[in-house]
């Protein structure tokens, strides 16, 4: 099985380059890894907010899981006669969450509450915005079409049983919703890999946090899928490869898909909607809403007058000024709205920086006595 589009389409990039040793998609992996947005993922929430425990999953671990799962599925199908590119899947996995706001989906909810009807903040679309426009002070990462297409169309919240790539070249800048499917099998595989990665890992973290016990996990999940991240990943990958190898679409068997929905329902009821998670979610949303209000007012007063930001006593405002200065040319060319600018800045924050920033604007500096 091969991709429905010519391979050259997936390898096109904004500025043509050649990488005879690394290959196009391996080059994209290194570009993503070296980006500031990727480095910040180690301090961004996956499910559990700002964990003190080093063994609890953060977003950087999640994207590494997604990348390795996607590449493994490609290799498994290649052994069955397919012709997939594991490097493409791995690059999509590394980059798929670069635009995630701090505090996970709570951050996304907070930004959308402040935006109201202006536009909807979606981390998939924002991840594309980061790699295409915001990284490197507006120059972007110059990734191939195949990687960007997989990033913007990964939609980890939808639970399809099957996916098949659409044989069209998307206008990626025009995508404004989650209704699109990737143009490549690798992109479809990463869309599944996202779900495979977080369902099992979140159970492990919930056990560590004492949200659940092993006996709480539905018996059909314990017996037929597993209770550890490794067991769940292994079974789901094998089922997908075995069930898809003789088809033109990627997907799960009926039996495993049914169990997967039971697992999803359990995770939402007992983990994602747990009272402790909801409590932290409310607090974190208020933090980002207050930061949004503060920065939108600041930009309204100062605009692109960078000297004013530099003279402010609050470090957050100085850094916001430097952020604007780096992206000024892009923002003026795009005619970016103030709301979009503030979304760009806040979504790039780590959890720890957002917490520090809210302290700076709400707690007065200590008086220094001689």
VENCOR-V456642 format. One record per pair of residues at least 12 apart in sequence whose ideal C-beta (glycine too) atoms are under 8 Angstrom apart, sorted by the first residue. I is the first residue (numbers start at 1). J is the second residue. D is the distance in whole Angstrom. If there is no record, write none. Layout:
BEGIN
I:J:D
I:J:D
END
This chain:
BEGIN
1:77:7
1:81:7
1:82:4
1:83:7
1:84:8
1:185:7
1:248:7
2:82:8
2:83:5
3:84:8
3:165:7
3:183:8
3:184:5
3:185:6
3:186:8
4:165:6
4:166:8
4:167:4
4:183:7
5:167:6
5:168:8
5:169:7
5:183:6
5:184:7
9:145:6
9:146:8
9:169:6
9:183:8
10:24:8
10:85:8
10:88:7
10:144:6
10:145:6
10:146:3
10:149:8
10:183:8
10:184:6
11:24:4
11:25:8
11:144:5
11:145:7
11:146:7
12:144:6
12:145:5
13:142:5
13:143:6
13:144:5
13:145:7
14:132:8
14:140:7
14:142:5
15:142:5
17:142:7
23:87:6
24:144:5
25:85:6
25:87:4
25:88:4
25:90:8
25:91:5
25:144:7
25:146:7
25:147:7
26:87:5
26:91:8
28:91:4
28:95:8
28:141:8
28:143:5
28:144:6
28:147:5
29:87:7
29:90:6
29:91:5
29:94:6
31:141:5
31:142:7
31:143:7
32:91:7
32:94:5
32:95:5
32:98:7
32:131:7
32:141:7
32:143:8
33:94:7
35:98:7
35:131:8
35:135:5
35:136:8
35:141:6
36:135:7
37:98:4
37:99:8
37:130:5
37:131:8
37:134:8
37:135:6
37:348:7
38:60:7
38:63:8
38:94:7
38:95:8
38:98:6
40:348:7
40:349:8
40:350:5
41:58:7
41:59:4
41:60:4
41:63:6
41:97:7
41:98:7
41:100:8
42:58:6
42:59:8
42:60:4
43:58:7
43:350:3
43:351:6
43:352:5
43:353:7
44:58:6
44:59:4
44:60:7
44:100:6
44:102:6
44:103:8
44:104:8
44:350:6
44:351:6
45:58:7
45:59:7
45:102:7
45:103:5
45:104:4
45:106:8
45:107:8
45:284:8
45:351:6
46:58:6
46:59:5
46:61:7
46:62:5
46:104:6
46:198:7
46:201:8
46:202:8
46:205:8
47:104:6
47:198:8
47:202:5
47:205:6
47:271:7
47:272:7
47:277:7
48:205:6
48:209:6
48:277:8
49:103:6
49:104:8
49:106:8
49:277:8
49:280:5
49:281:8
49:284:6
49:351:7
50:351:5
50:352:7
50:355:7
53:208:7
55:208:7
56:205:5
56:208:7
56:209:8
57:201:5
57:202:7
57:204:8
57:205:6
59:97:6
59:100:6
59:104:8
61:201:8
62:97:7
62:197:6
62:198:6
62:201:7
63:93:6
63:94:6
63:95:8
63:96:6
63:97:5
64:93:8
64:94:7
65:193:8
65:197:4
65:198:8
65:201:6
65:233:8
66:93:4
66:96:6
66:97:8
66:190:6
66:193:5
66:194:5
66:197:5
67:89:7
67:90:5
67:91:8
67:92:8
67:93:3
67:94:5
67:193:8
68:90:7
68:93:7
69:93:7
69:193:4
69:196:5
69:197:6
69:233:6
69:237:6
70:86:8
70:89:4
70:90:6
70:92:7
70:93:5
70:186:7
70:189:5
70:190:4
70:193:4
71:86:4
71:87:8
71:89:5
71:90:4
71:93:7
72:86:8
72:237:6
73:89:7
73:189:5
73:192:8
73:193:7
73:237:6
73:240:6
73:241:6
73:250:8
74:86:4
74:88:8
74:89:5
74:186:6
74:189:6
76:237:7
76:238:8
76:241:4
77:241:6
77:244:7
77:245:6
80:241:7
80:245:4
80:246:8
81:245:7
82:185:8
82:245:7
84:185:6
84:186:6
84:189:8
85:186:6
88:146:5
88:147:7
88:150:7
88:184:7
88:186:4
89:150:8
89:186:4
89:189:6
89:190:6
89:193:8
91:143:8
91:147:5
91:150:8
92:146:8
92:147:6
92:150:3
92:151:6
92:154:7
92:186:6
92:187:6
92:190:4
93:190:5
93:193:6
95:127:7
95:131:6
95:143:7
95:147:6
95:151:5
96:124:8
96:127:6
96:150:7
96:151:5
96:154:5
96:156:8
96:190:6
96:194:7
97:123:7
97:127:6
98:127:5
98:130:5
98:131:6
98:151:8
99:123:5
99:124:7
99:125:7
99:126:3
99:127:3
99:128:7
99:129:6
99:130:5
99:347:6
100:123:5
100:126:8
100:127:7
100:347:7
101:121:7
101:123:7
101:126:8
101:288:7
101:346:7
101:347:4
101:349:8
102:284:8
102:288:7
102:346:7
102:347:8
102:349:5
102:350:6
102:351:5
102:353:8
102:354:5
103:281:7
103:284:4
103:285:8
103:287:8
103:288:7
103:351:6
103:354:7
106:280:8
106:281:4
106:284:5
106:285:5
106:288:8
107:284:7
107:285:8
107:288:6
107:346:8
107:347:7
108:121:6
108:122:7
108:123:6
109:281:8
109:285:6
110:284:7
110:285:4
110:286:8
110:287:8
110:288:4
110:289:5
110:292:7
111:288:7
111:292:7
111:343:6
111:346:7
111:347:7
113:285:7
113:289:7
114:289:6
114:292:5
114:293:8
114:339:8
115:339:6
115:343:7
118:337:7
118:339:5
119:176:8
119:339:8
119:340:7
120:176:8
120:177:8
121:343:6
121:347:7
122:177:8
122:178:6
123:347:8
124:151:7
124:152:6
124:153:7
124:154:6
124:155:6
124:178:6
125:152:6
125:175:6
125:176:7
126:343:7
126:347:6
127:151:5
127:152:7
128:148:6
128:151:5
128:152:4
128:172:6
128:175:8
129:344:7
130:348:8
131:143:5
131:147:8
131:148:6
131:151:7
132:148:6
132:172:7
132:173:8
133:330:6
133:334:8
134:327:7
134:330:8
134:344:6
134:348:8
137:326:4
137:327:6
137:330:8
138:326:7
138:327:5
138:329:6
138:330:3
138:331:8
145:169:7
145:172:8
146:183:8
146:184:6
146:186:7
146:187:7
148:172:6
149:170:6
149:172:6
149:182:6
149:183:5
149:184:7
149:187:6
150:182:5
150:184:6
150:186:6
150:187:3
150:190:5
150:191:8
152:170:8
152:172:6
152:175:6
152:180:8
153:170:8
153:175:8
153:180:5
153:181:6
153:182:4
153:187:6
153:191:7
154:182:8
154:187:7
154:190:6
154:191:5
154:194:6
155:178:5
155:191:6
156:191:7
156:194:4
156:195:6
156:198:7
157:178:8
158:178:7
158:191:8
159:195:7
159:260:7
159:261:7
159:264:6
160:251:7
161:251:5
161:252:6
161:254:8
161:257:5
162:249:5
162:250:7
162:251:3
162:252:8
163:181:6
163:188:4
163:191:6
163:192:7
163:249:6
163:250:5
163:251:7
164:181:8
164:188:7
164:248:6
164:249:4
164:250:7
165:181:6
165:182:6
165:183:5
165:184:5
165:185:6
165:187:7
165:188:6
166:180:8
166:181:5
166:182:8
166:183:6
167:183:7
168:183:6
169:183:7
170:183:6
185:250:6
188:250:5
189:250:6
192:240:7
192:250:7
192:251:8
195:260:8
195:264:8
196:232:8
196:233:6
196:236:5
196:237:7
197:233:7
199:232:7
199:260:7
199:263:5
199:264:7
199:267:6
200:226:7
200:228:7
200:229:4
200:230:8
200:231:7
200:232:3
200:233:6
201:229:5
202:267:6
202:271:6
202:272:8
203:217:7
203:227:7
203:229:7
203:232:7
203:267:7
203:271:7
204:228:6
204:229:5
206:267:8
206:270:7
206:271:5
206:274:8
209:276:8
211:270:7
211:271:6
211:274:5
211:276:7
212:270:5
212:271:7
214:227:6
216:270:7
217:266:7
218:262:6
218:263:8
218:266:6
220:259:6
220:262:6
221:259:6
221:262:6
221:263:5
221:266:7
224:255:8
224:259:6
225:256:8
225:259:5
225:260:8
225:263:7
232:263:8
235:256:7
236:252:7
236:256:7
236:260:7
239:252:6
239:253:6
239:256:4
240:252:6
243:256:8
284:351:8
284:354:8
287:354:6
287:355:7
287:358:5
288:346:6
288:354:7
290:358:6
290:361:7
290:362:7
291:346:6
291:354:7
291:357:6
291:358:6
291:361:7
292:342:6
292:346:6
294:316:8
294:361:5
295:320:6
295:342:5
295:345:7
295:346:7
296:338:6
296:339:7
296:342:5
298:317:6
298:320:7
299:320:8
299:324:8
299:338:5
299:341:6
299:342:7
300:338:7
302:321:7
304:324:6
304:325:8
304:328:6
304:332:8
306:321:5
306:322:8
306:324:7
306:325:5
308:321:7
309:321:2
309:322:8
309:324:7
313:365:7
314:360:5
314:361:6
315:360:6
316:357:5
316:360:5
316:361:6
320:345:6
323:345:6
324:341:7
327:344:8
END
